[in-house]
């Protein structure tokens, strides 16, 4: 495991953390039971198998 040689200042830590941005999930169109809807790409299989109900 990497061990830092010296302590990172509070300003540098906060500056680094401030650069992180959450991204919206990539939505893809799917059609189930005649309904066409946009769902996150990672959940397409779960929607197709019926594990997650379609959003209203």
N, C-alpha and C positions, 0 to 999 in steps of 0.2 A: 504494500500500500504506500502511496506517495505521502511523504511528510514534508510540510512546508519548512523552508529554512528560517523564515522570520514571519512575524505577525503581519497580516494585511490590515492596513488602516481602515477605519470606519468609513471614510469618504470613498476609498477605492472599492470596498465591499458593496456599498450602496449604489455606486455608479455602475458596477458590473450587474447587479441585480436589476437595475432600472432598464437595462437593455433588453431583457427577456419580454417577449410579447406572445400572448396566446393567439393561436390561429383558429379561425372558424373551420369546422370539419368540412371536408370535400363532399358535397351532396351530389348524388347521382339519381336519375329518374328510374323508378321500377314500376311495373304494372302487376298488381295482384288482384284477382277477382274483378277485373275490369276497371279497377281504380288506379290511376296513375299518380304517383306521389314522389317527392324527393326525400331521400333518406341518406344518412352518412354511409360512405362506402364500406366502412368496417362492419356495419350492421346489416348489409344486404342479405346475407345468408340467413340470419336469424329471422328477418321479416319473411323471407320466402318459405321457411320451414314452419312459420306460425308461432315461433317462440315469443315474439313481441307483437302485440296488436298494432295495427296501422294507426298512425296519428289522425285525429279528427280534424 
